[in-house]
Structure formats: structure tokens, C-alpha cells
Amino acid sequence: MTTTATPVTDIHPVDRKPPALQLVVGGVQHVAAMYAGVVAPPLIIGSAVGLSGGQLSLLISASLFTAGLATLLQTLGVWRFGARLPLVNGVTFANVAPVMAIVQQHGPQNALGIVYGATLVGAALMVLAAPFFSRLTRFFPPLVTGTVITLIGVSLLPVAINWISSQQDSAEPHGILLAAITLLAVLAFNRFLPGFWSRIALLLGLVVGTLIAWPLGEVDTSTFREAPAFGVASPFHFGSPAFDIAAIISMAIVMIVIMAESTADMLALGEVVGRPTGQRTLADGLRADGVATALSTVFGGFACTAFAQNVGLVALTRMFSRYVVAACGAILVLLGLFPVAGGVVALVPQPVLGGAGLVLFGSVAVSGVRTLATAAFDRPANVTIVAAALGIGIIPIAAPEFYAHFPSAVQTVLDSGISAGCVVAVVLNLIFGTRRERTPAAGS
């Protein structure tokens, strides 16, 4: 009797390599979703330290370049560095508050060197702490994970709203119109286009919104016109590392916050793609965050972490391949090397980004609700745990100045609704909860 060997086709969607066109288009879509987030921190910090227009452009290019390297490391992995998930990495907003405090204390001329010194130390601590921090996954049952994922989505929604209103207190009618058109286009493309085209509904919606905004005078082409064709910062171009104890302590606290948020994002992404994030994957991802942060510092960037908005994009498009996000990393490297190319992405008006962001970030919250559906809500204690964690997590979203009179170290944690809600959910689950409903895979 003869037997026929069955070809092995059981490849997880995360590890499948799509055709070249899907890689490029999917990568561009991820860049469009995170571009504003990765350029905003260096723009704020560079302006605070008084960089010239050319130097500011170089600082932004450095952040794009290092975000690309960090994303490639997370998606493709090198030895025990990289989660090997469709995880986009880039400069985190958690940097901004401590950096501004350092600028105020040491002056604009000396601030960046002190920032880079403190960040390098923090990056080394992150790499060393990764295997210990990864053991905390046992404290993240679906009850906690679902709450944190929901808070990630809810925390991001104000970003989309601010884009629509262009950071003002109220939105202009034409901004609301552009956002509404973009939102409807994304929804329509996602619903009615077939296959691959429905998966790039966000990118198509951004194109439609931008084309409509152009004749209305809402597309700013100055960034594209003024951007140099080529430019990359040399190592420590903006200042050699200087080491200040207070700055190092402040940045170490930021690193803990970054690890907590990266942990939440990786757990969320594992749920979205159907590959639960275990201790090994989490440790590898956190190590990559540390190495990427150190590398970013050398080239003029800042601390790197996972981008939650791209987790939402993965959930929305269901393009789970890590190679699509690796293509995003390669594009970010090119944008960093060729700032004029980044100027093309910057053509998208903020109200258009905001319209797409509403459904994009809402998808993250929906993923959290889906995870919460697996928790045991027949126990009143579980309802109370989620209610308290969501309530406390929403405080800094609803009232950003709520903790203004608290010590700066406390503010660093509490000003992030994700971090505050995560801490509350973990602590309350330890006190009142039951043992986890399921155990995630030990690694991948």
C-alpha cells in the first residue's frame, strides 16, 4: 500500500508572505496610520529646544528612520530580539513630558544631550528587565487584557477628534465635512470592495479625503516643497550623551510605562491575530524595544514603543502578516533617508486622518470588547473590576489636567489612561478575581 504525502500548508497567517503588491500597499497603509504620531513628538521637542527649520526636519527624519529600524527588528526578529508579530514601533508620546521637564531645568542648549544620556541608560535597563517583566503575563487574564485593550482604543479616540478639530477647541465645518466624507469612504470601501481592496479601505479613504480637500485649500504642500531630497543625522548629531541622576530616574519611570504599554499592545495584537502572546514572545518584544530605543538615541531619535493605532489597523483590515508591517518598516527607513518622500505622506490633512482614525481606533476598542466577552461576567466581582478599571482609565482622557498637582513621577503613570487602568485592573483582579479563564501559549 502506498501513501501520498500531504504538503504542509498549515502556516499561521502571521508568518505568511503576501504578494509584493499587497506588501507595498499594506505597508503604505500602516505608514499613513502612524505617520502623524511618529513625527509629533520630535516636532514638539525640537521646537522646545529651538532647533532651526533644517535641524527640525533632520530630527523628524531621524525619528522616521529609527522607527523603521525598530519595526523591522520587531517584525523580522534577530535571535531573541523581536516579537515577530505585525507590530509597528516608533517614538512614544511618553517621552514628551519628561523631556520638556529636562528642557525647563537644564535649558534648551544642554537638554538633548541629557535626554539622550538618560534614554540610553533607560534602554539598557529595559533590555535587562525584559525577561522579568514578561513573567507578568500571568496577571493578564482575559478580564484584564480585554479591559486594557478597550482602554487603548478609547484613549486613542481623542487623538482622532483632535485631528478633526486641528488641535483647536472646536472643529471648523469644512473639517467635519472632510472627516465625515473620509469616514464614509472607509466604511463603504470596507463593506463593498472585494478581497484585498477591502483590506486597504483605510488607505483608499485617505486618498479620497485628500483629493477632495485639495481644491478646498486644505492640503499644505509646504512640507513637501521645503523637505530636502536626502538627509540623515550622523550619530549624536544633536548632542553627546550627558548623564544626570534626576533625568535618569525620570526616564527609568518612563521606561516602565513604555514596557507596560508595549505589554498591553502585544497582548492585544496576539488576541487580534489569533496567536496569544506568551512569556517568550513578550520578552523578545520588550528586548527589541530596548535595543531600538538605544539605536534611536544614537541617531537622534527618542524612546520607541509599539503603536496602538496600528494594532487597530491590523484588526480592521485582518492583514495579519508580519511581513506587511516589515514593509512598513522599510518604507519608514526610506522616508527617514529621503525626507522629500515623507513630505508626500504629510500631504494628508489632519481632518482626513481624523475621519479615518475614528473607525481605526474604534476597532481597537471592539477587539477589547470581544476579549472581555470570554471573561466570566456571571461573577459580580468581575463586573466591578472592569467598571473600576475603565472608570479610572478614562479620567485622564476626560480631564487631562486631573492629576496636575500630583508629583511628576505619579503623573507619568496616571496621565496615561492605559497605564492607570492596567494597574487598577491587575491589582483588583489579584484581590477580588479568580484564576485566569485560560492560559496563553508559553511562547511562539
C-alpha positions as CSV (number, residue, x, y, z in Angstrom):
1,M,0.0,0.0,0.0
2,T,1.3,3.4,-0.9
3,T,0.6,6.7,0.8
4,T,0.7,10.1,-0.6
5,A,2.5,12.8,1.5
6,T,0.3,15.8,2.2
7,P,2.0,19.1,1.7
8,V,2.4,21.2,4.8
9,T,0.3,24.3,4.3
10,D,-0.5,25.0,7.9
11,I,1.3,28.3,8.1
12,H,-0.1,30.8,10.6
13,P,-1.4,34.0,8.9
14,V,1.2,36.0,10.8
15,D,4.0,34.1,9.0
16,R,2.5,34.1,5.5
17,K,4.2,36.3,2.8
18,P,1.7,38.1,0.6
19,P,2.4,39.1,-3.0
20,A,4.7,42.1,-3.5
21,L,1.8,44.5,-4.3
22,Q,0.0,43.6,-1.1
23,L,3.2,44.1,0.9
24,V,3.8,47.5,-0.5
25,V,0.2,48.8,-0.4
26,G,-0.3,47.3,3.1
27,G,2.9,48.9,4.3
28,V,2.0,52.3,2.9
29,Q,-1.4,52.0,4.7
30,H,0.4,51.3,8.0
31,V,2.7,54.3,7.5
32,A,-0.3,56.5,6.8
33,A,-1.9,55.4,10.0
34,M,1.1,56.1,12.2
35,Y,2.9,58.9,10.4
36,A,1.4,61.8,12.4
37,G,2.1,60.0,15.7
38,V,5.7,59.4,14.9
39,V,6.5,63.0,13.8
40,A,4.6,64.8,16.5
41,P,7.0,64.1,19.5
42,P,10.2,65.3,17.7
43,L,8.3,68.3,16.3
44,I,7.2,69.3,19.8
45,I,10.7,68.6,21.4
46,G,12.6,70.2,18.5
47,S,10.6,73.3,18.8
48,A,11.1,73.4,22.6
49,V,14.9,73.3,22.3
50,G,14.9,76.0,19.5
51,L,16.1,73.9,16.5
52,S,16.1,75.7,13.2
53,G,13.8,74.5,10.3
54,G,16.6,72.4,8.7
55,Q,17.6,70.8,12.0
56,L,14.0,70.2,12.9
57,S,13.5,68.4,9.6
58,L,16.6,66.3,10.4
59,L,15.2,65.4,13.8
60,I,11.9,64.3,12.3
61,S,13.8,62.3,9.7
62,A,15.9,60.6,12.4
63,S,12.7,59.6,14.2
64,L,11.2,58.1,11.0
65,F,14.5,56.3,10.2
66,T,14.8,54.7,13.6
67,A,11.1,53.9,13.8
68,G,11.7,51.9,10.6
69,L,14.6,50.0,12.1
70,A,12.6,49.3,15.2
71,T,9.7,48.0,13.2
72,L,11.9,45.7,11.1
73,L,13.5,44.4,14.3
74,Q,10.1,43.7,15.9
75,T,8.6,42.0,12.9
76,L,11.5,40.0,11.5
77,G,13.5,39.4,14.7
78,V,17.1,38.8,15.3
79,W,17.9,35.9,17.7
80,R,15.9,36.8,20.9
81,F,15.1,40.3,19.9
82,G,11.8,41.0,18.3
83,A,8.2,39.7,18.9
84,R,7.9,38.5,15.3
85,L,4.4,40.0,15.2
86,P,2.8,42.6,12.9
87,L,4.0,45.3,15.4
88,V,4.8,48.9,14.4
89,N,7.3,50.7,16.6
90,G,8.1,54.4,16.8
91,V,8.7,57.3,19.1
92,T,6.4,57.4,22.0
93,F,4.5,60.4,23.4
94,A,5.5,59.2,26.9
95,N,8.9,60.9,26.2
96,V,7.4,64.4,25.8
97,A,6.6,65.3,29.4
98,P,9.9,64.3,31.0
99,V,11.9,65.8,28.1
100,M,10.0,69.1,28.5
101,A,10.9,69.0,32.2
102,I,14.5,68.4,31.4
103,V,14.4,71.4,29.0
104,Q,12.9,73.6,31.7
105,Q,15.5,72.5,34.3
106,H,18.7,72.5,32.2
107,G,17.9,74.9,29.4
108,P,17.4,74.3,25.6
109,Q,21.1,74.3,24.8
110,N,22.0,71.3,27.1
111,A,18.7,69.4,27.2
112,L,19.1,67.0,24.3
113,G,22.4,65.6,25.5
114,I,21.0,64.9,29.0
115,V,17.9,63.4,27.4
116,Y,20.0,61.1,25.2
117,G,22.2,60.0,28.2
118,A,19.1,59.2,30.3
119,T,17.4,57.4,27.5
120,L,20.5,55.2,26.8
121,V,20.5,54.2,30.5
122,G,16.8,53.5,30.4
123,A,17.2,51.4,27.2
124,A,19.8,49.2,28.9
125,L,17.5,48.8,31.9
126,M,14.7,47.8,29.6
127,V,16.7,45.1,27.9
128,L,17.8,43.7,31.3
129,A,14.3,43.9,32.8
130,A,12.6,42.3,29.8
131,P,12.7,38.6,30.9
132,F,11.4,39.5,34.4
133,F,8.7,41.9,33.1
134,S,7.5,39.2,30.7
135,R,6.5,36.9,33.6
136,L,3.7,39.3,34.4
137,T,1.6,37.7,31.7
138,R,0.0,35.5,34.3
139,F,-1.5,38.7,35.8
140,F,-3.3,39.4,32.4
141,P,-6.3,37.0,32.1
142,P,-9.0,37.9,29.5
143,L,-10.7,40.1,32.2
144,V,-7.6,42.3,32.5
145,T,-6.5,42.0,28.9
146,G,-9.9,43.0,27.5
147,T,-10.1,46.0,29.8
148,V,-6.7,47.2,28.7
149,I,-7.3,46.7,25.0
150,T,-10.6,48.6,25.3
151,L,-8.8,51.4,27.1
152,I,-6.2,51.6,24.3
153,G,-8.9,52.1,21.8
154,V,-10.8,54.7,23.9
155,S,-7.6,56.5,24.7
156,L,-6.8,56.9,21.0
157,L,-10.2,58.3,20.0
158,P,-9.4,61.8,21.3
159,V,-6.4,61.8,19.0
160,A,-8.7,61.3,16.0
161,I,-11.0,64.0,17.4
162,N,-8.1,66.4,17.8
163,W,-7.1,65.7,14.2
164,I,-10.6,66.6,13.0
165,S,-10.5,69.9,15.0
166,S,-6.8,70.5,14.1
167,Q,-6.0,70.7,17.8
168,Q,-8.4,73.6,18.4
169,D,-11.3,73.7,20.9
170,S,-13.9,73.4,18.2
171,A,-13.8,72.0,14.7
172,E,-14.5,74.0,11.5
173,P,-17.4,72.9,9.4
174,H,-15.2,72.0,6.5
175,G,-13.0,69.9,8.8
176,I,-16.0,68.0,10.0
177,L,-17.2,67.6,6.4
178,L,-13.8,66.2,5.3
179,A,-13.7,63.8,8.2
180,A,-17.3,62.6,7.5
181,I,-16.5,62.0,3.8
182,T,-13.3,60.1,4.7
183,L,-15.1,58.0,7.4
184,L,-18.0,57.2,4.9
185,A,-15.5,56.3,2.2
186,V,-13.5,53.9,4.5
187,L,-16.8,52.3,5.6
188,A,-18.1,51.9,2.1
189,F,-14.8,50.6,0.7
190,N,-14.5,48.1,3.6
191,R,-18.1,46.9,3.1
192,F,-18.4,46.8,-0.7
193,L,-15.0,46.2,-2.2
194,P,-13.8,42.6,-2.7
195,G,-10.9,40.8,-1.1
196,F,-7.6,42.7,-0.9
197,W,-9.2,46.0,-1.9
198,S,-11.5,46.0,1.2
199,R,-8.4,45.5,3.3
200,I,-6.8,48.7,2.1
201,A,-10.1,50.6,2.7
202,L,-8.3,53.0,5.1
203,L,-5.6,54.0,2.5
204,L,-8.3,54.4,-0.2
205,G,-10.3,56.6,2.2
206,L,-7.3,58.8,2.9
207,V,-6.7,59.2,-0.8
208,V,-10.4,60.2,-1.4
209,G,-10.4,62.6,1.5
210,T,-7.1,64.2,0.4
211,L,-8.3,64.6,-3.2
212,I,-11.5,66.3,-2.0
213,A,-9.5,68.6,0.4
214,W,-7.1,69.7,-2.2
215,P,-9.3,72.1,-4.2
216,L,-10.7,73.4,-0.9
217,G,-7.2,74.6,0.0
218,E,-6.8,72.2,3.0
219,V,-3.7,70.4,1.7
220,D,-0.5,72.0,2.9
221,T,2.3,71.4,0.4
222,S,4.9,73.5,2.2
223,T,6.4,70.4,4.0
224,F,6.8,68.7,0.6
225,R,8.3,71.7,-1.1
226,E,10.8,72.5,1.7
227,A,11.9,69.0,2.5
228,P,15.5,68.1,1.4
229,A,15.9,65.3,-1.1
230,F,18.3,63.3,1.1
231,G,19.4,63.6,4.7
232,V,20.2,61.5,7.7
233,A,21.5,62.5,11.1
234,S,25.0,61.4,12.0
235,P,25.4,59.6,15.4
236,F,24.8,62.0,18.3
237,H,24.3,64.9,15.8
238,F,22.1,66.8,18.3
239,G,24.3,66.3,21.3
240,S,26.6,63.9,23.0
241,P,25.1,61.9,25.9
242,A,25.3,63.5,29.3
243,F,24.3,61.7,32.5
244,D,22.2,63.4,35.1
245,I,20.8,61.3,38.0
246,A,17.4,63.0,38.2
247,A,16.9,62.7,34.5
248,I,17.9,59.1,34.5
249,I,15.4,58.3,37.3
250,S,12.7,60.2,35.4
251,M,13.4,58.3,32.2
252,A,13.6,54.9,34.1
253,I,10.0,55.6,35.2
254,V,9.1,56.3,31.6
255,M,10.6,53.0,30.5
256,I,8.4,51.2,33.0
257,V,5.4,52.9,31.5
258,I,6.6,52.0,28.0
259,M,7.0,48.4,28.9
260,A,3.6,48.3,30.4
261,E,2.0,49.9,27.3
262,S,4.1,47.6,25.0
263,T,3.0,44.6,27.0
264,A,-0.7,45.7,26.6
265,D,-0.2,46.2,22.9
266,M,1.5,42.9,22.3
267,L,-1.2,41.1,24.3
268,A,-3.9,42.9,22.3
269,L,-2.2,42.1,19.0
270,G,-1.8,38.4,20.0
271,E,-5.6,38.3,20.5
272,V,-6.3,40.0,17.2
273,V,-4.1,37.7,15.1
274,G,-5.0,34.5,17.0
275,R,-1.6,33.9,18.3
276,P,-1.7,34.6,22.1
277,T,1.4,36.4,23.3
278,G,3.3,34.2,25.7
279,Q,6.3,35.0,28.0
280,R,9.0,34.3,25.4
281,T,7.3,36.4,22.7
282,L,6.8,39.2,25.2
283,A,10.4,39.1,26.5
284,D,11.7,39.2,22.9
285,G,9.5,42.1,22.1
286,L,10.5,44.1,25.2
287,R,14.2,43.4,24.4
288,A,13.6,44.8,20.9
289,D,12.0,47.9,22.4
290,G,15.2,48.4,24.5
291,V,17.6,47.9,21.6
292,A,15.5,50.0,19.3
293,T,15.4,52.8,21.9
294,A,19.2,52.7,22.3
295,L,19.7,52.7,18.5
296,S,17.2,55.5,18.1
297,T,19.1,57.6,20.7
298,V,22.3,57.2,18.7
299,F,20.8,58.6,15.5
300,G,18.9,61.4,17.2
301,G,15.5,59.8,17.9
302,F,13.9,59.0,21.2
303,A,12.4,56.1,23.1
304,C,10.4,53.6,21.0
305,T,7.3,51.6,21.7
306,A,4.5,49.8,20.0
307,F,1.9,51.9,18.1
308,A,-1.6,51.0,19.3
309,Q,-3.2,52.6,16.2
310,N,-1.5,50.0,14.0
311,V,-2.9,47.3,16.2
312,G,-6.3,48.7,15.3
313,L,-5.4,48.7,11.6
314,V,-4.5,45.0,11.8
315,A,-7.8,44.3,13.5
316,L,-9.7,46.4,10.9
317,T,-8.0,45.0,7.7
318,R,-7.3,41.5,9.0
319,M,-4.0,41.6,7.2
320,F,-2.2,39.6,9.9
321,S,1.1,39.0,8.1
322,R,4.2,40.4,9.9
323,Y,5.8,40.9,6.5
324,V,3.3,43.6,5.6
325,V,4.4,45.5,8.7
326,A,8.0,44.8,7.8
327,A,7.3,46.5,4.5
328,C,6.0,49.5,6.6
329,G,9.4,49.5,8.4
330,A,11.3,49.5,5.2
331,I,9.2,52.4,3.9
332,L,9.9,54.3,7.2
333,V,13.6,53.8,6.7
334,L,13.3,55.3,3.2
335,L,11.2,58.2,4.4
336,G,13.9,58.9,7.0
337,L,16.7,58.8,4.4
338,F,14.7,60.8,1.9
339,P,12.6,63.5,3.7
340,V,11.1,64.6,0.5
341,A,9.3,61.3,0.3
342,G,7.9,61.8,3.8
343,G,6.5,65.1,2.6
344,V,4.2,63.2,0.3
345,V,2.7,61.3,3.3
346,A,2.4,64.7,5.1
347,L,0.1,66.0,2.4
348,V,-2.9,64.2,4.1
349,P,-4.8,66.9,6.0
350,Q,-5.4,66.2,9.7
351,P,-9.3,66.2,9.4
352,V,-8.9,63.5,6.8
353,L,-6.7,61.5,9.2
354,G,-9.2,62.1,12.0
355,G,-12.1,60.7,10.0
356,A,-10.2,57.5,9.2
357,G,-9.0,57.4,12.8
358,L,-12.5,57.2,14.3
359,V,-13.1,53.8,12.8
360,L,-9.4,52.8,13.1
361,F,-9.1,53.4,16.8
362,G,-12.7,52.2,17.5
363,S,-11.6,48.9,16.0
364,V,-9.1,48.5,18.9
365,A,-11.9,49.1,21.5
366,V,-14.0,46.5,19.7
367,S,-11.2,44.0,20.0
368,G,-11.2,44.7,23.7
369,V,-14.9,44.1,24.0
370,R,-14.5,40.8,22.1
371,T,-11.8,39.7,24.6
372,L,-14.0,40.7,27.5
373,A,-16.8,38.6,26.1
374,T,-14.7,35.5,27.1
375,A,-14.5,36.6,30.7
376,A,-16.9,35.3,33.4
377,F,-19.3,38.1,33.9
378,D,-21.7,35.9,35.9
379,R,-19.5,36.9,38.8
380,P,-20.4,40.3,40.2
381,A,-16.8,40.9,41.2
382,N,-15.6,40.8,37.6
383,V,-18.2,43.4,36.6
384,T,-16.9,45.7,39.3
385,I,-13.2,45.1,38.4
386,V,-13.8,46.1,34.8
387,A,-16.1,49.0,35.7
388,A,-13.5,50.5,38.2
389,A,-10.6,50.0,35.8
390,L,-12.4,51.6,32.8
391,G,-13.6,54.5,35.0
392,I,-10.1,55.3,36.3
393,G,-8.6,54.8,32.9
394,I,-10.9,57.3,31.3
395,I,-10.1,60.0,33.9
396,P,-7.0,61.4,32.1
397,I,-8.9,61.1,28.8
398,A,-11.9,63.2,30.0
399,A,-9.9,65.6,32.2
400,P,-6.2,65.8,31.0
401,E,-5.3,68.1,33.9
402,F,-6.9,66.0,36.6
403,Y,-3.5,64.9,38.1
404,A,-1.8,68.3,37.6
405,H,-1.0,68.8,41.3
406,F,0.4,65.3,41.8
407,P,4.2,64.6,41.8
408,S,5.7,64.3,38.3
409,A,6.6,60.6,38.9
410,V,3.0,59.8,39.7
411,Q,1.7,61.9,36.8
412,T,3.9,59.9,34.4
413,V,1.8,56.8,35.3
414,L,-1.6,58.3,35.9
415,D,-1.6,60.6,32.9
416,S,-1.8,57.5,30.7
417,G,-5.3,56.1,30.9
418,I,-3.8,52.8,29.6
419,S,-1.3,52.6,32.4
420,A,-3.6,53.7,35.1
421,G,-6.4,51.4,34.0
422,C,-4.0,48.5,33.6
423,V,-2.6,48.9,37.1
424,V,-6.1,49.1,38.6
425,A,-7.3,46.0,36.6
426,V,-4.3,43.9,37.6
427,V,-4.5,44.9,41.3
428,L,-8.3,44.4,41.6
429,N,-8.1,41.1,39.8
430,L,-5.4,39.9,42.2
431,I,-7.6,40.9,45.2
432,F,-11.1,40.0,44.0
433,G,-10.7,38.0,40.9
434,T,-10.5,34.3,40.2
435,R,-7.8,32.3,38.5
436,R,-7.4,33.1,34.8
437,E,-10.0,31.6,32.5
438,R,-7.4,30.3,30.1
439,T,-3.6,30.2,29.9
440,P,-1.8,31.7,26.9
441,A,0.8,29.9,25.0
442,A,4.2,30.0,26.6
443,G,5.8,31.4,23.5
444,S,5.8,31.5,19.8
